[in-house]
Amino acid sequence: MRRNYGHKHRGKFKNCKSRYNRFRDKIETMTSSRGVYRSRKGILMGVCRGFAEFFDLNVFWVRVIAFLLFLMTGFWPIGVIYIVAGLLLKVEPVTPLRSEKDEEFYDSYTHSRQSAIQRIKRKFENIERRIQRMEHTVTSREFDWK
């Protein structure tokens, strides 16, 4: 009699792990800066409009499908998924992101608002110091107005 001590199921575990990694990668790309956003113009949390804009569909049909799924399955599956999506998805940026710097700032702001506020504060303090140096140079006795 031969015992396999779980070696038989190792292939199934690798298969599940690779499926999980692919699913996780899809979720990360959807929620990344180039992915799905909650729309600011949406009716209820902007989830349907965000998915419609991401998949380039008419928002009416996305809402109809969501409503039909909600009616057919009851509140728990679709309602909970909708609420979780509304909480997990980032809000659409007010202005389009034009550069890597903009994307980096938006990501930092959505993940940690305090650090983004500190970054803006440092930037304005730096600008204020530069203006003070300029004022000091212009109002100094060596600067001559002619």
C-alpha positions as CSV (number, residue, x, y, z in Angstrom):
1,M,0.0,0.0,0.0
2,R,1.4,3.4,-1.0
3,R,0.9,6.6,0.8
4,N,1.2,9.9,-0.9
5,Y,1.1,12.3,2.1
6,G,-0.6,15.1,0.3
7,H,1.7,15.1,-2.7
8,K,-1.3,14.1,-4.9
9,H,-3.0,17.4,-4.2
10,R,0.0,19.7,-4.7
11,G,-1.0,20.4,-8.3
12,K,-4.4,21.5,-7.3
13,F,-3.0,23.9,-4.8
14,K,-0.7,25.5,-7.4
15,N,-3.7,25.8,-9.8
16,C,-5.8,27.5,-7.1
17,K,-2.9,29.8,-6.2
18,S,-2.3,30.8,-9.8
19,R,-6.1,31.5,-10.2
20,Y,-6.0,33.6,-7.0
21,N,-3.0,35.6,-8.2
22,R,-4.7,36.2,-11.6
23,F,-7.9,37.4,-9.8
24,R,-5.9,39.6,-7.5
25,D,-4.0,41.1,-10.4
26,K,-7.3,41.9,-12.2
27,I,-8.7,43.5,-9.1
28,E,-5.5,45.6,-8.6
29,T,-5.6,46.8,-12.3
30,M,-9.3,47.7,-11.9
31,T,-8.6,49.7,-8.8
32,S,-5.3,51.2,-9.9
33,S,-5.0,54.8,-11.1
34,R,-5.8,53.7,-14.7
35,G,-8.7,51.5,-13.7
36,V,-12.2,51.7,-12.5
37,Y,-13.2,54.7,-10.5
38,R,-16.5,55.6,-8.7
39,S,-18.0,58.4,-10.8
40,R,-18.7,61.7,-9.2
41,K,-21.8,62.0,-11.4
42,G,-23.4,58.8,-10.2
43,I,-26.7,58.4,-8.6
44,L,-25.9,56.0,-5.7
45,M,-22.1,56.0,-4.9
46,G,-21.2,56.2,-8.6
47,V,-20.4,52.5,-9.0
48,C,-22.6,51.7,-12.0
49,R,-21.5,54.8,-13.9
50,G,-17.8,54.0,-13.0
51,F,-18.1,50.5,-14.5
52,A,-20.0,51.9,-17.5
53,E,-17.2,54.4,-18.2
54,F,-14.5,51.8,-17.7
55,F,-16.1,49.2,-20.0
56,D,-17.4,51.9,-22.4
57,L,-21.0,50.9,-22.0
58,N,-24.2,52.9,-21.7
59,V,-24.8,53.6,-18.0
60,F,-28.6,53.0,-18.5
61,W,-27.9,49.3,-19.4
62,V,-25.4,48.8,-16.6
63,R,-28.0,50.1,-14.1
64,V,-30.7,47.9,-15.6
65,I,-28.5,44.8,-15.3
66,A,-27.5,45.7,-11.7
67,F,-31.2,46.2,-10.8
68,L,-32.3,43.0,-12.5
69,L,-29.5,41.1,-10.7
70,F,-30.5,42.8,-7.4
71,L,-34.1,41.6,-7.9
72,M,-33.2,38.1,-9.0
73,T,-30.6,37.3,-6.3
74,G,-32.0,39.4,-3.4
75,F,-30.2,42.0,-1.4
76,W,-27.3,39.9,0.0
77,P,-25.2,39.0,-3.0
78,I,-25.6,42.0,-5.2
79,G,-26.4,44.7,-2.6
80,V,-23.4,43.8,-0.5
81,I,-21.1,43.6,-3.5
82,Y,-22.3,47.0,-4.7
83,I,-21.7,48.5,-1.3
84,V,-18.3,46.9,-1.0
85,A,-17.4,48.2,-4.5
86,G,-18.6,51.7,-3.5
87,L,-16.3,51.6,-0.5
88,L,-13.2,50.1,-2.2
89,L,-13.2,52.0,-5.5
90,K,-11.4,55.3,-5.5
91,V,-13.4,58.4,-6.5
92,E,-12.8,59.7,-10.0
93,P,-10.2,62.5,-10.1
94,V,-11.7,66.0,-10.5
95,T,-9.3,66.8,-13.4
96,P,-7.8,64.2,-15.7
97,L,-4.4,62.9,-14.7
98,R,-1.9,64.2,-17.2
99,S,1.5,62.8,-15.9
100,E,3.1,60.3,-13.7
101,K,3.5,63.0,-11.0
102,D,-0.3,63.6,-11.1
103,E,-1.0,59.9,-10.8
104,E,1.5,59.5,-7.9
105,F,0.0,62.5,-6.0
106,Y,-3.6,61.3,-6.6
107,D,-2.7,57.8,-5.4
108,S,-0.9,59.2,-2.3
109,Y,-3.9,61.4,-1.6
110,T,-6.5,58.6,-1.9
111,H,-4.4,56.3,0.3
112,S,-3.2,58.7,2.9
113,R,-4.8,62.2,3.0
114,Q,-2.6,63.3,5.8
115,S,0.6,62.7,3.9
116,A,-0.8,64.5,0.9
117,I,-1.8,67.4,3.0
118,Q,1.7,67.5,4.5
119,R,3.2,67.4,1.0
120,I,1.1,70.3,-0.1
121,K,2.0,72.2,3.1
122,R,5.7,71.7,2.5
123,K,5.4,72.8,-1.1
124,F,3.7,76.1,-0.1
125,E,6.2,76.7,2.7
126,N,9.0,76.3,0.1
127,I,7.2,78.8,-2.2
128,E,6.7,81.2,0.7
129,R,10.5,81.0,1.6
130,R,11.4,81.8,-2.0
131,I,9.1,84.8,-2.1
132,Q,10.5,86.0,1.2
133,R,14.1,85.8,-0.2
134,M,12.9,87.6,-3.3
135,E,11.3,90.4,-1.2
136,H,14.4,90.6,0.9
137,T,16.6,91.0,-2.2
138,V,14.3,93.6,-3.8
139,T,13.9,95.7,-0.6
140,S,17.6,95.5,0.4
141,R,19.8,98.6,0.3
142,E,21.9,97.2,-2.5
143,F,19.0,96.9,-4.9
144,D,18.7,100.3,-6.6
145,W,15.5,101.5,-8.3
146,K,16.3,103.6,-11.3
